[in-house]
């Protein structure tokens, strides 16, 4: 039991640090920090409470949770930005492109476009500006905002391999 308490405290501290870094300067830092950190800690506690049947946290699944992102909106954004004209994307209407790779099973891949580790932050950075990370890529900079990229990343992480 002591190990789970230690893990919970470490997780809460990391979530608090992530929440602090998400606050924009000049937003009433004290109040915002309190609210954002409180929400993040509540989300972490909920995650521990609803954990798997064996009582052990699923750290792999937690690593792919996108803070404050909406996977459903991410799928709609992929349709809006025309991602399906180049990629086959399960769950996105008409996304049957063959120029880029199929995004089926994206969550289980080791790399994003073969150049960045498949981690949430790296994926978001890739979606915002692919040519910055791979100048020879055929994937254009579509002007995706960070919030949109987070939603799109959240959707991509729902695509498990089969």
Protein Blocks (a to p, Z undefined) as FASTA:
>chain_A
ZZmmmmmmmmmmmmmmmmmmmpcghiammlmmmmmmmmmmmmmmmmmmmmcfkopacfkl
mmmpcghiafklmmmmmmmnommmmpccehiahiacfkbccfehklmpmbehhlaccdfk
lmmmmmmmmmlmmmmbcbdcehiafklmmmmmmmmmmmccZZ
